[in-house]
Amino acid sequence: MDKKRNMLTHPAVVCALALLCTFLWGSAFPSVKVGYQLFSIADGDTGSQILFAGYRFTLAGILTWLISTCTSRRPALPVKEIRGKVLLLGLIQTTIQYLFFYIGLSNTTGVKGSIITASNSFFSILLAHFLIRGEKMTMRKGVGCLLGFAGVVVINFSASGFAGGFSLTGEGFMLISCFAYALAAVYVKTFAHRDNPFTITACQLLIGGVLLIVMGVIMGGEVHGFTVKSSLLLFYMAVISSVAFSVWTLLLKYNPVGTVSIYGFTNPVFGVILSALFLGERAFTLQNLGALVLVSLGIIIVNRGTSCQEKKNPIQ
């Protein structure tokens, strides 16, 4: 155990594994876009978009369940006392969040989506201030939030104002998705300590994914074009959710939250770069780079503001 702890607290190992997670999460943006193309899902085909999301997260839930079952050497089922909470978590964190994420991303660019999604950090901080005792807003957190939201404003601004750069079903739905993520993150803190986090995640992914499949079918959604290439992409997207969460949680187990979460600012960086490479989108404009700098500075400031306290109280 000490050998494992020493390895997973080594700065180089933490950096490498954390960057692996943010790379996987950042790659989700172009992956969804490419998935729409491979499975011939049109921008306005909401039912098929939701069904596609349901396939991804159900598969991710199965993979995470297998990881949890193998590591704990028992079936990955949450304890009876929190099963209702896990059900609600699945509804918020997977069904609602990704319902808006998949529709929103189909109506905006991967570059803008990756930067806007970084705002989930700031929503989490604001909600934690009101809902979790001991996590109050500070001046440093406030400055970080303002910088982050300034980045969101910049990326959505156009020469004609916001009319050409913001739409409710595009950037608006992405922001709603971020809020759902933040609400789930705050909610899970109230009971995650009562069971294995891998088990909780596996079950909420399965619950949320199945609900998305049911919704997609009811709405007349269809997903065609299962080839080797498209199936591998779908599997990779499931791995994003399964592996990235598992590795991130393992790092949090042996390191202070601030030490790990400081790498979160690279998520939109990877999203922008990978969207430019795989989708041919214009990423390196002054507007995009300015927004990226603001979001990254905001996240760094917020994390540095909490890192000192977290070093005194590392997660065991």
N, C-alpha and C positions, 0 to 999 in steps of 0.2 A: 504493500500500500504506500509506504514512504517513497519507494522508488518511482511508483506511478505518479505520486504527487509532485515529486521533484522534477520529473520530466515535463509534466503538464503546467508547471509554473515557470519553466525556463522561458525567458523573454523571446528567444528566437522561435521556440515551439509555439508559444501563444500567438506571436505575430503571424506565423505561417498558417496555423489552423484558422485563426480569425479571418485572415484574408481569403482563405478558401471559402469560408461561409459567405462573406460579402460578395465574392466573385459569383458564387452560385446564385445568390439572391439577385444580383445585378443582371445575370444572364436570363432571368425569367422574363424580362421585358421584351427583348427580341425573340425569345423562344415562343411566347404567346403569339406574337405577330406572325412568325414563320408557321406556327401551328395552324393559324387561320388560313394561311395560303395552302398548306399541304392538305388540309381536310376540306378545302373549298368552302369555308365559312364566311359568308358575307358580313360586312360591317353592321348591317341592320338586322341580321338574323339572330335576335336575342336568345331564342330558345336553344339554338345550336351552340351558341357561345356558353350558355349556362351548362348545357350537357357536357361540353368539352371540359369545362372546369370541374364538373362532378367526376368525370373519369379520372382526371389528374389527382384530385385529392382523395378519392376513394383508394386509388392505387398507392398513394403516399401513406395513407392510414394503414394499409396492409403491410407495407414495408416497415413502417415505424413499429407496428405491432409485433412483427417478427423480430426486430432488433430488441425491443423491450422484453419479449418472451425469452429470447436466447440469453440476454444478459442477466435477467433476474431468475431464470430457470423455473419460471412458473407462468401460467397463462396471464397475459397482460389485461387484467380487469381492475378498474378502480374500486376502492373500498366502498361499501354500501352507502356510507354517510355522505359521500360527495357525488354520487352518480347523477343526481338531478342537476348539480352544478356543472358537471362535465357536459351534460346534454345542452344546457344553456350556453356554455362556452362554445360548443360546436356550432350552435346556431349563429352566435355573434362572430366568432373568429374565422370560421370557414364559410358558412353559407352566406351571411350578410356581407362580410368583407369582400369575398371574391365574386359575389353576384355583381356588386358595383365595380370591382376592379376589372373584371373581364369586359363588361360593357363599356366602361370608361376608357380602357386602353384601346378598344377598337375604334374609338372616336377621337383619339389624339395620337401623337407620335410617341415612339418608345423613349426618345430623349426627354420630352416633357414629362412623360409618365414617371420615369425613374427619378427625376428631380422632385416632382410634386410628392411622390411617395415618401421622401425623406421627412416630410412634415409630420409623419406619424410619431416621430420622437417628441415633437413639441406638443402635440395633442396629449401624449402620454404624461408629460410633465404637468400640463395644466389640469388634467383630470386627477392625477395623483395628489395635487395640492388640495383639492376639495374632498377627495374620497379616501385618502390613506393618511392616517395619523403619522406624523413625523417626517413627511415628505412635502414640506412647505416651499412655496415659491421664494426664491432669493433674487437679489439684484442681478447676480451673474446668470442665473437661469432665465430671468426676464430678458436680458440683453441677447442671450442666445436664441430665445424664441422669436424676438423681433427680427434678428438677422435672418433666421430661417424662413419666416413668413415673407420677409422682403424678397428672398430668393424666389419664392413661389409667385409673388406679384410680378417680379421682373420677367420670369419665363413666360408669363401669360400676357404680357403687355405687347401691343402692336402699335404701329404708326397711327392707327385710327382709335387708339385707346384699348379697351378690353373687348370691344364687340367682335373683332376678328381673331382674338387670341384666347377667348374663354367660352366654353359651351357647357351647359348643365349636364348633358349626357356624356361629355368627354372629361374635361378637367374637373367639373363639378362632381361627377361620380367618383373620380379618383380621390378627391378630398373626403367624400363620404366614406370611402373604403378606408382611408387613413384613420378617420375618427373611429370606425368600428374596430380597427386593429388596436388602437389605443385603449378603447373601452375594454376590450378583451384582455389586454395586457395588465390593466389595473385590476380587473375582476379576478384573474387567475392568481394574483398574488395573495388573495384572501384565503385560498385553500390549497395551493400547490404544495405546501409543506406537509400535507396530510397523506401524500402518496408519491409514487415514483413519477417524476415529470414526463418520462418517456411514455408511461402508460396513459397518463392524462392526455398527452398530445395524440397518441395513436387513436384513442377512442374518439376524441373530438374531431379529428380529421375524418375518421370513418363516418361519424354521425353527420357532420357538415357536408361531406362529399356525397353521401347517399341522398341527402335532402336536395342537393343541387341537381343530381341525376333525375330525381322525381319531378322537380320543377321544370327541368329542361324537356322531359318527355311530355308533361302536361301542356307545355307551351308549343308542342309540335316540333321540337328540335331534333335534328338528325346529324350524326357524325359519320361521314363516309370517307373512303380513300385510305383505308388501313393498308399501308405498304410497309416494307421493312424500314424505310426512311422515316415515315410518319410515326410508326409504332415506337421506333427508337427515340424519337423526339418526345413523345408522350411519356415514355419511361424515364427519360432524363428529367423532364419537368417534375415527375413524382419524386425522383431522387433529390431534386433541389430542396423540396419541403422536408423530406425524411432525413437526409444526411446533414444538411446545414443546421437544422434544429438540433439534432443529436449532438453534433460536434460543439455547437455553441453552448448548449446546456452543460456538456462535460467541462468546457473551459470555465463556465461560471461556478461550477461545483468546487474548483480548486483555486480560483482567482477572485480578487475583488471585482465587483461589477464594473467599476470605472476602468479598470485595467483592460477588460475585454471590450466593453461597449465603445471605447474611444475609436476602435476600428470601424464602427458603424458608418462613419462619414464616407468610407470608400464605396459604400453601396451605390449611391447615385453616380459616383465616378465611373465604376464598372458599367453601370447601366447606360450611361451616355456613350462611353467608348464602344461597348459591344453593339449598341443600337446603330452607331455610325458604321461599324465594320460589317454587320450582317444585314442591315436594312437599307444601307446607303443613305441614311438620313444626314442632314447637315447638323453636325454636333458642335464643331469648333467655331462658332460665331461669337462675337463679343457679348451678345445678349445671353446665350447659353452658358458661356464661361463665367460671366458675371454672376448669373444666378447660382451656378455651381459653387463658386467661391463663397457667396453669402450663406448658402445652406451648409457648406462644409465648416465654415467659421462658426456658425451657430451651434452645430453639433459638438465641435471641439470645445467651445466655451462652456457649454452645458456639462459635458463630461468632465472637464477639468474642475468645474465647480463642485462636483460630487466625489471626485476621486480621492481626495484627502480623507474624507470621512469614511469612505468605503474601505480604504486601506487599514483603518483601525478596526473595521468590522467585516472582514472577508467572509464570503459564503463558504460554509464547510461542506 
